[in-house]
């Protein structure tokens, strides 16, 4: 930018905001470089709608999950200062140490999720206990002064009435924030308030509501600040009813590690544990994916990526949901037919308005082509040429896809009931593992499934009955009755099992040894009993009635699985609702900065897409950017790099490129330029953290990375 | 003053020393008095009651609260101002930033009639905090009488001996007064003093006797003992209330309370469970074993790779780096085992504590201990950072981020073994100390 000034110096240019405000509406991004005919706008709207639904569902779910914790916490908060309210003249209360009530809230290591929990906790406390809720973070409080300042200013914001705020701000500025001024402020507020009509907040029934201080990340607070604060506030406790809430990510032992006994003896600590994040994940998957409520589905690979990022890296529900949102967005962005990914009646309506282009898209779907090939010749022709016929067929296909999903999840849940209690969990303990296997392939082909069935054949009667009952309730809970006959069948089986009762008793008396194998045991004993049973069978011993029935049950569930748990690839039009681009997701969610940097420097063509940069593996294109050349050369060096050698090599590579137009400048000048370019490349590498100057050897730099050659 | 003896027990000699130091109201007293003694040895209590009962003009300031110089000085001045102008009631906030101002303002205030012609006492509780403030504060307060030319005495209360205070530039030496710890007899006497009105003094004294028998070996803190006495007293009275035993039936009462007190020593005293929880347990008469204390929750759930990062960090912290080759290279050549195992360092690394290691070493170890291939993704790096915020690792010397940050692993062996067990990694096999 130019200035009218003659002198050299720094000038501040304020950016011109008006110019920048030409923003593209978000939905425009959807049809970038694509035909208008592919309903991009509609797709975007559908995406937004589904995402809104999912979001509200998750929020509601999180609220429910936190409810227990919050209830007990609020109960604790309410009763903890009751002594203060009563102003008791009891003998004990006068002598006893006044301890600061403290709730140690164990939240697990998924720090990213805590923010949400604290926000809803603050809301809950404000609604139920006290308007004075303050939450502090360690990075805001490097020392006592900042700690109290933050506390003070946030407390002021808690006040309901706005008029007095201004005055208070002044007070705050004048008086240095100290505990003294805080408690006198508190006295003022609580004593004058009952006189004034209180706005809203019916919560503060007490004359002096406690002040709740939430320390969000207990681990990061410095010992000194925390210690001093606790000492000070315990001295002021009788006039400033404080309650602490420690947000602990690891374990409560940290309290003892941070605070000496003299200080921790001023606290009255109770522990509250939040739900484990793995359970949380199970509920999220259960509510968002294992349901027909949302038409959008994830393929096996995508689900695997999302869960493995969760389990391997961060334990963060927030990130999992973000990943889900990304896949949803990506699906609607990249798949033109995703316009049909909505609830069934709406999809049927939309089919009528599909353009010719979209019809072509349907015909191009792999699953649809497979479906067409199976049809009779006339139908094939009609499907491929007649748009109307195609649309009708698509409608029915979508409907059957919906039915498929309904049945799929019911049967999946039933199967999970069967397999989740088996020893060693051959098909996984969580339903998500089972779901992944089922999505991936025909589950009945896997060895695990066979072994699971084998184990099922050894179940005792009461176990079998409880499982069947659970299955029955699963089937009953669904509103759609595609599996009505199955429900009846289970009922029958249950009744048969019950009627067996009397007979079984007689049997047991007759052959006491038999029942031994039916009990739940560990794997070793199981195998042993299996062998025993085989032998028994070989010797020609007749099966008991129960065994016959059990065989029936196992066969029954096996049939169910084979009929309904087909992998989604077998279904025509599955591309409409399944998001499969696992690679994109992986790239976005699990970024590898080091690898990207290496690729950029090692193979500049990858990012620059310049044909001249295309090169074979291992050799250095001499037209590559200087830094790439320097980088490649440095890969061949050991830990210490001789700068002179490096510069020589650099010059050789570079001059090879410039041989043609070398005549124009004198060689000396050219050498200078090359030298400058080299120096710049090296300093760029230093900035990127690949090399650093060293004092071990003159004219050498040290490599900070290893490998490469 | 027979009055003081009734409220201050077992501190007769200290009280008389102080009284003689204070002298008559208009007498100049010693410029500064330094009182020290262990926690809960009655320093604050004695000084406060003495000043109050003698109705001497005094200001009592706790130095923990005044974390800046300004707060400290303003608090002293404002309270003095309040003392001097208590009749008129008008008081304006005084602002004072430096000790120089303080001396000037102090002179002004003490001109007032009510403070004239008598010694003004400034008591600085928790005086050890003064050492962290500006260097001129402590010497300044020590010779405040001289600086202001007023009849003033500064009393310092601290748990630390005077030698630890003395600035190396030298200063005015205060009068040092030591408050020794209470003996068991003293404790008995003081604790029995505040018996509940419903029961006789003898009954309570017997209880205190039992309590001291259990707790005296671990705790001599009067405050803590008083707290424990109150907490457990209802349990002691239980047989009496129920009518199972009389007040004189000490043997029976002892048998009832003794196991209970021992349990209290393991739980409430250590703050494993809170006092309110303890009281509730007493009321419900349940076994305190059911309630899990703080240290029962040692288990920390971590993501899969975080566990390995932590294990790698532990190995990097406790193994000398030259042994890495032996542990993590598949073909580490022919290093003679006997030769190699000869420990150069006689002491075990676990006794020396964790050592620094650079990020690259951590990653290299991580790659070799994880079975599957781990890419150095952003997630891995952010995991390392979040382990630092969880205080499981510490970042040392973080001034040079680009140049490979250095870390230390701060978890204990037991902790890391528990973590390693969950991922089926035999960490002992990889630790040089256990070779």
Interface residues (C-beta under 8 A of the other chain):
Chain A: X80 X91 X92 X95 X96 X97 X99 X101 X102 X104 X106 X108 X109 X111 X143 X144 X145 X174 X175 X176 X178 X179 X180 X217 X219 X220 X228 X231 X232 X235 X249 X250 X251 X252 X253 X254 X255 X256 X261 X262 X264 X265 X267 X268 X269 X270 X271 X273 X276 X277 X278 X309 X310 X311 X312 X313 X314 X315 X590 X591 X592 X593 X594 X595 X687 X689 X692 X704 X705 X706
Chain B: X39 X62 X64 X65 X66 X67 X68 X70 X71 X74 X75 X93 X194 X196 X197 X198 X223 X224 X226 X227 X229 X230 X231 X233 X270 X271 X274 X275 X276 X277 X292 X294 X295 X297 X298 X299 X300 X301 X302 X303 X304 X305 X306 X360 X364 X375 X376 X377 X378 X379 X380 X381 X382 X383 X386 X389 X390 X391 X392 X402 X403 X404
